[in-house]
């Protein structure tokens, strides 16, 4: 229902609706997105990833999905595990964390990242906030070097099982937090 400063929660505001990734494709459909047959898998095998293209008001969302079930299922029964918003391709409003949004000045974004564990990539202006040392699940914020504005935000969270994800949610602790706090990299 609102932004969450804890990036580990994977709360994203996408096209003015809040989702917690992984989020059911059906939740996007309930919010007015339509599954495009072209560019989407029809079915996804148990435990596997697939792709979905969602369309709304002339905009397209290209997302990676995962089937957490024990049998092959229709794309609508899968969960979005990776999505992004940018100025070039999707052109859909997106926000994460402490209301870090597309088009935000880089300096303001850095202020809102203060106190968070992130890594800045040497090449370009990518800021990664990882869940753990595997670096498999993350939020990436890309800053346009010339304009000094947030140009793209990507959210990727694909736990092995939904039960594992819900257990972590219930515990509200992550054993890797201590490790990540030691690795804080804030290059300017």
Buried (B, 14 or more C-beta within 10 A) or exposed (E): EEBBBEBBBBBBBBBEBBBBBBBBBBBBBEBEBEBBEEEBBEBBEEEEBBBBBBBBEEBBBBBBBBBBBEEEBBBBBBBBBBBBBBBEEBEBBBBBBBBBBBEBEBEBBBEBBEEBBBBBEEEEBBBBBBBBEEEEBBBBBBBBEEEEBBBBBBBBBBBEEEEEBEEBEEEEEBEBEEEBEEEEEEEE
